[in-house]
Amino acid sequence: MEPSTQPRDSTDRHVERWLPVLPELDPDIEGAVTRMLVVVKHLRRVRERSLVEFDLQKHEYDTLHALAGRSGAATPGELVLDLRMAPASVTGRLEALERRGFIVRTPSRIDRRRVDVELTESGWAAWREALDVVGDEEHRLLEALDPAERRQLSDLLRRIALRIEE
């Protein structure tokens, strides 16, 4: 479909405002980047609202998410790597999550010098509830595309991400 036949959004108006000021502006690049920012900002706001709704701080959710991504159990060292944080900062997070009953820390069965961290039932529930709100919104947004278009979008964004990772 030609861009001119598409419904107009705020990014179209943004590009129109800037073209006279910056005639060298590529409207497709500006449009794509601006729309990506709009989507990211929207999802960030949805996540922030869901965290407030479920009485979670962002750093708590991030730590629960890292644990969930390791099937609910990890060592503090693994979390340091996953969260890209200093060990003392991760320890502080774990202490707070343990006080809230979201995790338990137990001596490792393999190495007595090590501690294992596990999500509790309430930790799994808190993480899942917050995750579902964002996941539902992601699905709602991307249902504007058919499955082939979603795959194409994912493939195109992968090419851009690979450029970043070079």
matplotlib code that plots the C-alpha trace (Angstrom):
import matplotlib.pyplot as plt

x = [0.0, 1.4, 2.2, -0.1, -3.1, -2.2, -3.9, -1.7, -0.2, 1.7, 5.0, 3.7, 3.1, 6.5, 8.3, 6.3, 7.3, 11.0, 11.4, 11.4, 14.0, 16.1, 15.6, 18.2, 16.1, 15.2, 11.5, 11.5, 14.4, 13.0, 9.5, 10.8, 13.0, 10.4, 7.7, 10.1, 10.6, 6.8, 6.3, 9.1, 7.9, 4.3, 5.4, 7.6, 4.6, 2.5, 5.2, 5.5, 1.7, 1.6, 4.5, 2.6, -0.5, 1.3, 3.4, 6.7, 9.7, 11.4, 14.6, 12.5, 10.7, 14.0, 15.5, 12.4, 12.5, 16.2, 15.3, 12.3, 14.5, 16.6, 13.6, 13.2, 16.7, 20.1, 23.2, 23.9, 26.9, 24.6, 22.3, 25.3, 26.0, 22.4, 21.7, 25.1, 25.4, 27.9, 27.7, 26.8, 23.9, 22.5, 22.9, 20.8, 18.1, 18.0, 17.7, 14.8, 13.0, 13.6, 12.0, 8.9, 8.7, 9.4, 12.6, 14.4, 18.2, 19.5, 23.0, 23.9, 23.7, 26.7, 29.1, 28.6, 30.3, 27.6, 24.0, 21.2, 18.3, 14.9, 11.6, 8.8, 5.2, 4.5, 7.6, 6.4, 2.9, 4.2, 6.5, 3.8, 1.1, 3.3, 4.6, 1.1, 0.0, 2.9, 2.6, -1.1, -0.3, 2.5, 0.0, -2.7, -0.3, 1.2, -2.1, -2.3, -0.1, -0.8, 1.5, 3.6, 4.0, 5.0, 7.7, 8.9, 9.0, 11.0, 13.4, 13.9, 14.5, 17.0, 19.0, 19.2, 20.0, 22.9, 24.2, 24.2, 26.0, 28.8]
y = [0.0, 3.4, 5.6, 8.3, 5.9, 4.9, 6.6, 9.4, 9.4, 11.8, 10.8, 11.8, 15.3, 15.3, 14.5, 17.1, 19.8, 18.9, 18.5, 22.2, 22.7, 19.7, 19.1, 16.3, 14.4, 11.0, 10.7, 6.9, 6.7, 9.5, 7.8, 4.4, 5.6, 7.9, 5.1, 2.6, 5.2, 5.7, 1.9, 1.6, 4.6, 3.2, -0.3, 1.3, 3.3, 0.1, -1.7, 1.1, 1.1, -2.6, -2.5, 0.1, -2.0, -5.0, -3.1, -3.9, -1.6, -1.9, -3.3, -5.9, -6.9, -7.1, -9.4, -11.6, -11.7, -12.8, -15.6, -16.7, -16.8, -19.3, -21.5, -19.8, -20.7, -19.2, -18.3, -14.7, -14.8, -15.8, -12.9, -10.5, -11.5, -11.5, -8.1, -6.6, -5.3, -5.3, -8.2, -5.9, -4.4, -7.8, -8.9, -5.8, -6.7, -10.3, -9.3, -7.0, -9.7, -12.2, -9.9, -9.6, -13.4, -13.5, -15.5, -17.9, -18.2, -21.6, -23.0, -24.9, -28.7, -28.8, -26.2, -25.1, -21.8, -20.9, -19.8, -20.8, -18.3, -19.6, -17.9, -18.6, -19.2, -15.5, -14.4, -16.4, -14.9, -11.3, -11.7, -13.4, -10.9, -7.9, -9.8, -10.6, -7.0, -6.1, -9.3, -8.6, -5.1, -6.4, -8.8, -6.2, -3.8, -6.4, -7.9, -4.9, -7.1, -10.5, -13.4, -13.0, -9.3, -9.9, -12.3, -9.8, -7.1, -9.3, -10.2, -6.6, -5.5, -8.4, -7.0, -3.7, -5.3, -7.2, -3.9, -2.6, -5.7, -5.5]
z = [0.0, -0.9, 2.2, 0.9, 1.2, 4.7, 7.7, 9.0, 12.4, 14.6, 13.0, 9.6, 11.0, 12.7, 9.5, 7.6, 10.2, 9.9, 6.1, 5.4, 8.2, 7.2, 3.5, 3.6, 6.1, 4.8, 5.7, 5.7, 8.2, 10.4, 10.2, 11.1, 14.0, 15.4, 15.3, 17.0, 19.8, 20.1, 20.5, 23.0, 25.1, 25.0, 26.2, 28.9, 30.2, 30.2, 32.1, 34.6, 35.2, 35.6, 38.2, 40.2, 39.9, 41.3, 43.9, 42.2, 41.7, 38.3, 39.8, 41.6, 38.4, 36.5, 39.2, 39.2, 35.4, 35.4, 37.8, 35.9, 32.7, 34.5, 35.4, 38.7, 40.2, 39.9, 41.8, 42.8, 40.4, 37.5, 38.4, 38.5, 34.9, 33.7, 35.3, 34.5, 38.0, 40.8, 43.2, 46.2, 44.3, 43.4, 47.1, 48.1, 45.7, 46.8, 50.5, 49.6, 47.5, 50.3, 52.8, 50.5, 50.3, 46.5, 46.8, 49.1, 49.4, 50.5, 50.8, 47.7, 47.7, 45.4, 47.1, 50.7, 50.0, 47.4, 47.8, 45.5, 44.9, 44.0, 43.2, 45.6, 44.6, 45.3, 43.4, 40.4, 40.7, 41.0, 38.0, 35.9, 36.7, 35.7, 32.6, 31.4, 31.3, 29.0, 27.0, 26.4, 25.2, 22.9, 21.4, 21.0, 19.2, 16.9, 16.0, 13.6, 11.4, 10.0, 11.0, 7.8, 8.5, 12.1, 10.9, 8.3, 11.0, 13.3, 10.5, 9.5, 13.1, 13.5, 10.6, 12.3, 15.7, 14.0, 12.7, 16.3, 17.6, 15.0]

ax = plt.figure().add_subplot(projection="3d")
ax.plot(x, y, z, "-o")
ax.set_aspect("equal")
plt.show()
